[in-house]
């Protein structure tokens, strides 16, 4: 899985944006059934003339579709919309359907993986208790947990658990949905002659996360991938780490504490 992804949440020019992202070097696209743009992602991948194996594609099933049979049929529906033979990573989008349906959904995704329809199974917005219930039920742990992550919302307990259990942590909202006026972030950006979004994405990479920035603007799509010719030093990282506000720093739905 490439360590930088391209998000397409609320992207109303998905085909064009994904085409540009693939053109400038992204090889990881993060979609979801509820985004209603899987077909556009699939079309952009084909238009890119890259081989299917060169592009890592994720999708997700939201709580209202959870359940064993509904998840199996949902995987088939996503494959049809993408026009793919397989999906690289399939996530349970959130834990809001309750324990029984969460586990039924996870079981179904494991079966779809064994059938070759998906390559890896993961979760999103899962807290430690949700991850523990998977392990307690006798399933293998998910390969990925995608959660809101940025300096203001670092979710340290979940990240620690994931690292302990070799679960890759993906970071959504890594550039604060464009709200980049914090003075500390600005000062670090000026120090490195970079823009604030690049600093936030570099912070995420150096933390070992897989950030998933989104943009519909070609110049931003291009600049958000220019992360590998500079590094934040220990002082920079410490200043950004100190911005953490716990759950109070969340800017998204972040349902990691639901039962």
Buried (B, 14 or more C-beta within 10 A) or exposed (E): BBBBBBBBBEBEBBBBBBBBBBBBEBBBBBBBBBBEBBBBBBBBBBBBEBEBEEBBBBBBBBBEBBBBEBBBEBBEBBBEBBEBEBBBBBBBBBBBBEEEBBBBBBBBBBBBBEEEBBBBBBBBBBBBBBBBBBEEEEBEBBBBBBBBBBBBBBBEEBBEBBEEBEBBBBBBBBBBBEEBEBEBBBEBBEBBEBBBBBBBBBBBBBBEBBBBBBBBEBEBBBBBBBBEEEEBEEEBBEBBEEBBEEEEBBEBEBBBEBE
